[in-house]
Amino acid sequence: MRVRLLTALACALLIAGAAAAQDAPQVPRVGNPHGDMDLDCRLCHDQDSWDVSSSGGFDHDATGFPLEGLHRFAQCRDCHREPVFGHVGTHCADCHDDIHRGRSGPDCAKCHTPAAWVDQPRMRQEHNATALPLVGAHERVDCDACHSGAATGDYVGTPTACYACHRENYEATDDPNHMTAGFATDCERCHGVFSSTWGSGDFIHMPVLTGAHARISCTECHSGGFAGTPQDCAACHQPDYDGTTNPQHAQAGFPTECALCHNTTAWVPGAYDHDATAFPLTGAHRTLDCLACHSQGFTGTPTDCFACHQADYDGTTDPDHAQSGFPTACAACHSTSAWEPASFDHDNTAFPLTGAHTTADCLSCHASGYTGTPTACVACHQADYDGTNDPNHAAANFPTSCQECHTTSAWEPANWDHDAQYFPIYTGRHRDEWNSCTECHVVATDYGAFECILCHAHDDPVDLAGKHRELGSRYSYVSAACYECHPTGRAED
């Protein structure tokens, strides 16, 4: 009985299952949609939804076309448009439409990379091989700004002249107004790609602008346009020339070559280089007003000192230049530092000043003027010569060559060397044995005559004759004989 029940239950279940199977939707069995690709489906598909897995286990590198850059994020069907993954071309144009229509060549990689469709560094590198390398501000400009055909992929034939892109800048510039001034459209003459803006033109002005010229507006010089502008200073500075009163340029007949005295820093002060003339300015001359010398104008001004210093010459009383007949060659005694004190170098004359002469007043010697002054000592020292009485120079008929006995340090004491030149009276036996010259020089008018006997009179002539008997007839009891045998004053001689 039990067996029958189980058998009946099994049959019922089979019948019920068969009925249920007939009622369920039928899934047709199909082949691999990817053709003969013998790969585990789970490498690409999610097991739950059959969608392509985001993790992607398929090694695309093994196909010979590694996925780089943005290719890694592309959907498979973006390139593999048919289910059967046959060979897909690896050239860019196989997937990307060529908007350039072949005018830029077949090698997309020259400008584009998988990392980004627009690769600015690479584009600049390629652009530098064209007639217009991208440097300065052009490095930062969007391609469309110059390539008006960029929307349609047309980058070929774009003009390289600046004006093609910068026409609006040219027409809008008003300082100076390019159109009114008739400026040429070759923008690069004034503007450079390294300027931060169009307005900061970097025109290289020839001649180069320096000083205040570098800061003024163009129209201050180019008031009548920019072509044919004169380059001589007076063309702009005539009012400065006419208005200058110290000195008065027009009245003085100054040349209009302003650069001789003025520089581009400022009109005042003038910077005339007087040192480049025949009369360089030194000493006090450097601080003088121009009119002090150029009272009659600035041309033909004499360069001799007297032309300006005659009043100084005439007014000098110590010594009186005019009365003394001084020459008017002022530089012989005066320097440019000051008229006084004079600095005449007497050492350059035939009579150098030494000793007491260096402190003597000029008139002490030049009492009769400064020309033809004798250089003999007695010309000034006659009174000293006449007044000396020990010995009396005049009575003794001394020569007037004072320097034989006297020096320039002082008239007294004399420094005549009696001992070395004639007879020792300051040394030896005769030292301190006399009081005055006349004790030996008994002839006042002739110091060449002298007496020994007068001092030695206490000696017995007979006794002396006996002491000299070996001399025989050569002995004589006279002074000259004494000196002949005893020139040093010693008896032993």
SULLINTA-V157710 format. One record per residue. N is the residue number from 1. RES is the residue in one small letter. PSI is psi in whole degrees, 0 to 359 (999 if undefined). Layout:
# SULLINTA-V157710
<<N,RES,PSI> <N,RES,PSI>>
This chain:
# SULLINTA-V157710
<<1,m,317> <2,r,320> <3,v,321> <4,r,319> <5,l,316> <6,l,321> <7,t,319> <8,a,320> <9,l,319> <10,a,318> <11,c,320> <12,a,318> <13,l,319> <14,l,318> <15,i,317> <16,a,320> <17,g,320> <18,a,322> <19,a,319> <20,a,320> <21,a,326> <22,q,329> <23,d,333> <24,a,150> <25,p,141> <26,q,127> <27,v,115> <28,p,145> <29,r,126> <30,v,169> <31,g,179> <32,n,119> <33,p,342> <34,h,14> <35,g,224> <36,d,17> <37,m,112> <38,d,72> <39,l,154> <40,d,126> <41,c,329> <42,r,350> <43,l,331> <44,c,331> <45,h,149> <46,d,137> <47,q,334> <48,d,323> <49,s,354> <50,w,355> <51,d,159> <52,v,129> <53,s,137> <54,s,334> <55,s,327> <56,g,100> <57,g,353> <58,f,131> <59,d,94> <60,h,337> <61,d,333> <62,a,349> <63,t,351> <64,g,1> <65,f,83> <66,p,143> <67,l,117> <68,e,155> <69,g,227> <70,l,342> <71,h,333> <72,r,337> <73,f,3> <74,a,149> <75,q,147> <76,c,317> <77,r,347> <78,d,328> <79,c,322> <80,h,86> <81,r,349> <82,e,147> <83,p,322> <84,v,114> <85,f,79> <86,g,192> <87,h,127> <88,v,134> <89,g,145> <90,t,1> <91,h,147> <92,c,316> <93,a,346> <94,d,333> <95,c,328> <96,h,131> <97,d,137> <98,d,94> <99,i,347> <100,h,353> <101,r,39> <102,g,358> <103,r,342> <104,s,10> <105,g,168> <106,p,349> <107,d,91> <108,c,330> <109,a,349> <110,k,329> <111,c,333> <112,h,154> <113,t,162> <114,p,336> <115,a,323> <116,a,142> <117,w,323> <118,v,111> <119,d,95> <120,q,312> <121,p,318> <122,r,322> <123,m,319> <124,r,320> <125,q,316> <126,e,324> <127,h,329> <128,n,347> <129,a,359> <130,t,188> <131,a,353> <132,l,84> <133,p,146> <134,l,106> <135,v,163> <136,g,224> <137,a,334> <138,h,338> <139,e,331> <140,r,3> <141,v,140> <142,d,145> <143,c,319> <144,d,337> <145,a,329> <146,c,324> <147,h,89> <148,s,340> <149,g,15> <150,a,327> <151,a,330> <152,t,12> <153,g,19> <154,d,102> <155,y,2> <156,v,142> <157,g,10> <158,t,129> <159,p,147> <160,t,355> <161,a,136> <162,c,319> <163,y,333> <164,a,325> <165,c,331> <166,h,23> <167,r,318> <168,e,321> <169,n,316> <170,y,312> <171,e,335> <172,a,346> <173,t,129> <174,d,2> <175,d,81> <176,p,163> <177,n,110> <178,h,320> <179,m,315> <180,t,321> <181,a,352> <182,g,35> <183,f,146> <184,a,159> <185,t,12> <186,d,82> <187,c,327> <188,e,349> <189,r,328> <190,c,332> <191,h,144> <192,g,156> <193,v,348> <194,f,359> <195,s,147> <196,s,328> <197,t,168> <198,w,323> <199,g,335> <200,s,69> <201,g,146> <202,d,44> <203,f,128> <204,i,103> <205,h,130> <206,m,120> <207,p,156> <208,v,135> <209,l,127> <210,t,165> <211,g,225> <212,a,335> <213,h,331> <214,a,348> <215,r,353> <216,i,161> <217,s,147> <218,c,321> <219,t,348> <220,e,330> <221,c,325> <222,h,51> <223,s,336> <224,g,22> <225,g,174> <226,f,0> <227,a,136> <228,g,20> <229,t,125> <230,p,149> <231,q,355> <232,d,143> <233,c,318> <234,a,338> <235,a,326> <236,c,329> <237,h,18> <238,q,318> <239,p,323> <240,d,317> <241,y,311> <242,d,329> <243,g,354> <244,t,129> <245,t,350> <246,n,84> <247,p,166> <248,q,106> <249,h,311> <250,a,314> <251,q,324> <252,a,354> <253,g,32> <254,f,146> <255,p,159> <256,t,17> <257,e,80> <258,c,326> <259,a,348> <260,l,328> <261,c,335> <262,h,152> <263,n,179> <264,t,354> <265,t,313> <266,a,155> <267,w,322> <268,v,136> <269,p,156> <270,g,155> <271,a,44> <272,y,131> <273,d,90> <274,h,336> <275,d,342> <276,a,358> <277,t,187> <278,a,359> <279,f,80> <280,p,142> <281,l,125> <282,t,164> <283,g,225> <284,a,341> <285,h,334> <286,r,336> <287,t,3> <288,l,151> <289,d,144> <290,c,320> <291,l,345> <292,a,328> <293,c,326> <294,h,48> <295,s,338> <296,q,16> <297,g,175> <298,f,6> <299,t,140> <300,g,17> <301,t,126> <302,p,151> <303,t,357> <304,d,144> <305,c,318> <306,f,332> <307,a,327> <308,c,332> <309,h,21> <310,q,322> <311,a,321> <312,d,317> <313,y,311> <314,d,330> <315,g,354> <316,t,128> <317,t,350> <318,d,84> <319,p,164> <320,d,108> <321,h,314> <322,a,313> <323,q,326> <324,s,354> <325,g,32> <326,f,146> <327,p,159> <328,t,15> <329,a,80> <330,c,324> <331,a,347> <332,a,332> <333,c,334> <334,h,152> <335,s,173> <336,t,353> <337,s,315> <338,a,155> <339,w,323> <340,e,146> <341,p,155> <342,a,155> <343,s,44> <344,f,129> <345,d,96> <346,h,339> <347,d,343> <348,n,0> <349,t,186> <350,a,359> <351,f,80> <352,p,142> <353,l,126> <354,t,164> <355,g,225> <356,a,342> <357,h,332> <358,t,339> <359,t,0> <360,a,147> <361,d,144> <362,c,319> <363,l,344> <364,s,325> <365,c,325> <366,h,47> <367,a,334> <368,s,16> <369,g,175> <370,y,5> <371,t,139> <372,g,18> <373,t,126> <374,p,151> <375,t,357> <376,a,139> <377,c,317> <378,v,341> <379,a,327> <380,c,331> <381,h,22> <382,q,319> <383,a,321> <384,d,316> <385,y,312> <386,d,330> <387,g,353> <388,t,128> <389,n,5> <390,d,81> <391,p,165> <392,n,107> <393,h,316> <394,a,314> <395,a,324> <396,a,358> <397,n,39> <398,f,150> <399,p,157> <400,t,14> <401,s,78> <402,c,325> <403,q,349> <404,e,330> <405,c,337> <406,h,157> <407,t,173> <408,t,353> <409,s,316> <410,a,155> <411,w,321> <412,e,146> <413,p,154> <414,a,155> <415,n,34> <416,w,129> <417,d,88> <418,h,321> <419,d,314> <420,a,327> <421,q,329> <422,y,283> <423,f,133> <424,p,112> <425,i,349> <426,y,352> <427,t,169> <428,g,205> <429,r,333> <430,h,359> <431,r,134> <432,d,16> <433,e,4> <434,w,159> <435,n,328> <436,s,161> <437,c,326> <438,t,350> <439,e,329> <440,c,321> <441,h,84> <442,v,344> <443,v,106> <444,a,331> <445,t,1> <446,d,97> <447,y,358> <448,g,343> <449,a,138> <450,f,162> <451,e,132> <452,c,328> <453,i,328> <454,l,327> <455,c,329> <456,h,22> <457,a,335> <458,h,345> <459,d,142> <460,d,120> <461,p,325> <462,v,319> <463,d,318> <464,l,323> <465,a,323> <466,g,323> <467,k,341> <468,h,15> <469,r,338> <470,e,344> <471,l,344> <472,g,227> <473,s,350> <474,r,346> <475,y,138> <476,s,135> <477,y,66> <478,v,157> <479,s,319> <480,a,325> <481,a,321> <482,c,312> <483,y,326> <484,e,322> <485,c,335> <486,h,64> <487,p,340> <488,t,358> <489,g,6> <490,r,140> <491,a,334> <492,e,342> <493,d,999>>
